[in-house]
């Protein structure tokens, strides 16, 4: 057992936040971009890009393989808000209060 500060979010959030669900969300978003004409799907499996958007070999790439190319980026707005405040000022942790939990997990309140 170890001790950690508690996380004050529902357990369902931890279960929902996984790679498969995020990939599904982005596929849906990019399909809408293609339908709206602000994005084109790259043929094949995509391409590796560096930080400047230049096509490179995988070992020089920045991030994941790109499957879409924005043709009108000024028409696209990305939002980061998910409907909850992740600011630590209201997380309910007072001082250095710690709760016991198994290694590799977070205690939930």
N, C-alpha and C positions, 0 to 999 in steps of 0.2 A: 504494500500500500504506500501511496504517496499523498501529499497534501497540495491542493491548488485552490485558487480563488474560484468561486462558483460562477457559472455562466447562466445569465437570467434569460434564456430563450427557450422556446419549447423544444422538446426532443424531436418533434416532427421536422423542424428546420434542419437539424443535423442529418436526419434520414433523407430529406429532399435534396440537400446540397451534395450531389454526386456528379461525376463526369458525364454519365449517360444523360441525366436530365439537362445539364447545361448544354451539351451538344445538341439535344433535341430542340432546346429553346433557340439556339443560334441558327440551326437549319431552318426553323420556321421564320425567323427574322430575315435571313438572307433570301429565302424564297419570296417574301414580300418585297424586298428591295428589287429583285429581278422583275417581278410582276409590275412594279412601279417605274421601271426603267432607269433606276439610279445605280444599278449594279449589273455586272455580267458574270456568269459562272465560267470559270476557267476550265477549258477542256481537259479531259483526263483526270489524273489524281491531284492536280494542283501543282504549285511550284514553291520552292523555298526562296524566301526573300531576306535581305539583310535589313538593318535599321533604316536605311535610306530608300528602301523599296526596290533595290536592284536584285535581279534573280541571281542566286548563288548556289553552290553545292550545299548539301545538308549540314556539313560540319561548320560552315560559316554563317548559317542561318540564324535569324533572331526570331524566336517564337515557333509556332506550329506552321505546318504547310498551309499556304494560302490557297483557298479554293474559289475565291471571288475577287473581282476587281471593281472598286467603286468608280463609276464613270462620272457621277455628279455628287461629290462628297459634300458640297455646300447645301444640298437638300436633305442631308441625313443628320438627325439629331440623336445622340446617344444619351441615355439617362442612366444614372447610377443609383437612384433611390428605389428601395424595395419595400417601402412602407413601414419600416421600423427604424428607430434611432439606435444606431450601434455605438453612439458616443458613450464613453465610459463614465461620464459624470453621473448618470442615473442608473448604474448597473447594480445598485444595492449593496456593493461591497464597502464596508466600513473599515478603515484602517487596513490591517493585514490579516483579516479573518480568513482562515483556510478551512477547507472541508476535505475529508478523506475520500479517495477514489482509487481505482485500479490504474496502474501505469498505462499510458496510451489513451486514456479517456478523460473527459471533463465532467466535474460535478455539476449537476443542473439543479436549480431551485424552482 
